[in-house]
């Protein structure tokens, strides 16, 4: 009897594997949605739309991008986690939704550790401390001096927890007087910088290359081990005297937990091929100041687990309490 049960179990497992393989071979047979929990116009949104265009060519089905901003990216992340795990809803998520929000909020509406299946890491963001030219400052010490001379008048924008910690540490160490204004995405921050309503920001280079090149926004330092080839005269954070002991900001592609592995593999393979295309790398990565990433599936999942440990230490040291 036990032998019969074993044979039955093996037969069922083989049948499931065969069905999953056949499903991946046929996939996709209808349009795919990509959720991104950020407002339109920012660096993550621009990248996602470029990726969607290439995925549509590679998979032979429409790939539609849906912006789901709000709740510090929790709204879009929850929508992805609650979607059917069939490969027809995937999402581009950042470190905020996957790593930091679990330490900042008591209730997320999703489990960042178990609610998603990692597909592939897409890119690392090069952050920059930038200002409106109306401030007439060219260095971080000049910015600090101005903030002290005009207390209560300067504000800074960002939406990434590590960037907030960096700025708050700078304020604590230098007694700079700059108040944080929260934003939903990089596009909104750039608009506020150009308008002068929020004249200081820590935001990814990819959000503002044209504005930096034209001088409408001025960068004081970049988060990178070496200077950006796009802006070789701009110092790194280390050269400018800022701390580098915080993890990078990254964006990855995910599916709802339970999505069949053959579909995950097919998507990871297709995206990896797109990312390695020389034209895509130049146009979407290098010309926009972002760093390619390539960790896939289990390797990406391991990376996320390590990042979560680092984040937990940072949050504990910062004394952050969930809201």
Long-range contacts (C-beta under 8 A, 24 or more apart in sequence): 20-260, 20-261, 20-262, 21-262, 23-260, 23-262, 23-263, 24-260, 24-262, 24-263, 24-265, 24-266, 27-87, 27-262, 27-263, 27-266, 28-59, 28-60, 28-61, 28-87, 28-88, 29-61, 30-61, 30-88, 31-61, 31-62, 31-63, 31-64, 31-88, 32-59, 32-61, 32-62, 32-63, 32-64, 32-87, 32-88, 32-89, 32-90, 33-63, 33-64, 33-65, 33-66, 33-88, 33-89, 33-90, 34-63, 34-64, 34-65, 34-66, 34-90, 34-91, 34-92, 35-66, 35-68, 35-76, 35-79, 35-80, 35-83, 35-89, 35-90, 35-91, 35-92, 36-65, 36-66, 36-67, 36-68, 36-76, 36-91, 36-92, 36-93, 37-68, 37-69, 37-70, 37-73, 37-74, 37-75, 37-76, 37-77, 37-79, 37-80, 37-91, 37-93, 37-94, 37-97, 38-67, 38-69, 38-73, 38-76, 38-94, 38-184, 38-185, 38-186, 39-67, 39-69, 39-184, 39-185, 39-187, 39-188, 40-67, 40-185, 40-187, 41-185, 41-186, 41-187, 41-188, 41-190, 42-185, 42-186, 42-187, 42-188, 42-189, 42-190, 42-207, 43-125, 43-186, 43-204, 43-205, 43-206, 43-207, 43-288, 43-290, 44-92, 44-94, 44-185, 44-186, 44-251, 45-185, 45-187, 46-206, 46-288, 47-92, 47-122, 47-123, 47-206, 47-251, 47-284, 47-288, 47-290, 48-92, 50-280, 50-283, 50-284, 51-92, 51-122, 51-253, 51-271, 51-274, 51-284, 54-274, 54-277, 54-280, 55-270, 55-271, 55-274, 58-270, 58-273, 58-274, 59-270, 69-184, 69-185, 70-184, 72-96, 72-101, 72-104, 72-105, 72-159, 72-182, 73-97, 73-101, 74-101, 74-105, 74-108, 74-109, 74-110, 77-101, 77-108, 77-110, 77-112, 77-115, 78-108, 78-109, 78-110, 80-116, 80-254, 80-255, 80-256, 81-110, 81-111, 81-115, 81-116, 81-256, 81-257, 82-110, 82-256, 83-256, 84-256, 85-117, 85-255, 85-256, 85-257, 85-258, 85-259, 85-260, 86-259, 86-260, 86-263, 87-255, 87-259, 87-260, 87-263, 87-264, 87-267, 89-255, 89-256, 90-119, 90-253, 90-254, 90-255, 90-267, 91-116, 91-253, 91-254, 91-255, 92-122, 92-251, 92-252, 92-253, 92-254, 93-251, 93-252, 93-254, 94-160, 94-249, 94-250, 94-251, 94-252, 95-160, 95-161, 95-162, 95-247, 95-249, 95-250, 95-307, 95-311, 96-159, 96-160, 96-161, 98-252, 98-254, 98-304, 99-304, 99-307, 99-308, 99-311, 100-161, 100-162, 100-311, 100-315, 103-311, 103-312, 103-315, 103-320, 103-322, 104-161, 104-315, 104-320, 104-322, 104-323, 105-322, 105-323, 106-322, 106-323, 113-308, 114-257, 115-256, 115-257, 116-254, 116-255, 116-256, 116-257, 117-254, 117-255, 117-256, 117-257, 117-258, 117-259, 117-264, 118-252, 118-254, 118-297, 118-300, 118-301, 118-304, 119-252, 119-253, 119-254, 119-255, 119-264, 119-267, 119-268, 119-271, 119-296, 119-297, 119-300, 120-252, 120-253, 120-267, 120-268, 120-271, 120-272, 120-294, 120-295, 120-296, 120-297, 120-300, 121-250, 121-251, 121-252, 121-293, 121-294, 121-295, 121-296, 121-300, 121-303, 122-250, 122-251, 122-252, 122-253, 122-271, 122-275, 122-293, 123-250, 123-251, 123-285, 123-290, 123-291, 123-292, 123-293, 124-248, 124-249, 124-250, 124-290, 124-291, 124-292, 124-293, 125-204, 125-205, 125-206, 125-248, 125-249, 125-250, 125-251, 125-290, 125-291, 126-204, 126-205, 126-206, 126-222, 126-223, 126-224, 126-228, 126-289, 126-290, 126-291, 127-160, 127-163, 127-202, 127-203, 127-204, 127-205, 127-222, 127-223, 127-249, 128-202, 128-203, 128-204, 128-205, 128-219, 128-220, 128-221, 128-222, 128-223, 128-234, 129-200, 129-201, 129-202, 129-219, 129-220, 129-221, 129-222, 129-237, 129-240, 129-242, 130-193, 130-200, 130-201, 130-202, 130-203, 130-208, 130-212, 130-217, 130-218, 130-219, 130-220, 131-193, 131-199, 131-200, 131-201, 131-217, 131-218, 131-220, 132-193, 132-194, 132-196, 132-199, 132-200, 132-217, 132-218, 133-215, 133-216, 133-217, 133-218, 134-196, 134-199, 135-199, 135-200, 137-218, 137-220, 138-218, 138-220, 139-220, 139-240, 140-170, 140-220, 140-221, 140-240, 140-241, 140-242, 143-176, 143-200, 143-220, 144-170, 144-174, 144-175, 144-176, 147-176, 147-177, 147-178, 148-175, 148-176, 148-177, 150-177, 151-177, 152-177, 152-179, 154-178, 154-179, 154-199, 154-200, 155-179, 155-180, 155-181, 155-198, 155-199, 155-200, 156-180, 156-181, 156-198, 156-200, 156-201, 156-202, 157-181, 157-182, 157-183, 157-188, 157-189, 157-192, 157-193, 157-198, 157-200, 157-201, 157-203, 158-183, 158-189, 158-201, 158-202, 158-203, 159-183, 159-184, 159-185, 159-186, 159-189, 160-202, 160-249, 161-311, 162-246, 162-247, 162-248, 162-249, 162-314, 163-202, 163-203, 163-249, 165-246, 165-314, 165-318, 166-202, 166-237, 166-242, 166-243, 166-246, 167-202, 168-318, 169-243, 170-242, 190-217, 193-217, 204-249, 204-289, 204-290, 205-230, 205-231, 205-288, 205-289, 205-290, 206-288, 206-289, 206-290, 209-287, 209-288, 209-289, 223-248, 228-289, 229-286, 230-287, 230-289, 246-314, 247-307, 247-310, 247-311, 247-314, 250-293, 252-293, 252-300, 252-304, 264-297, 265-297, 268-296, 268-297, 272-296
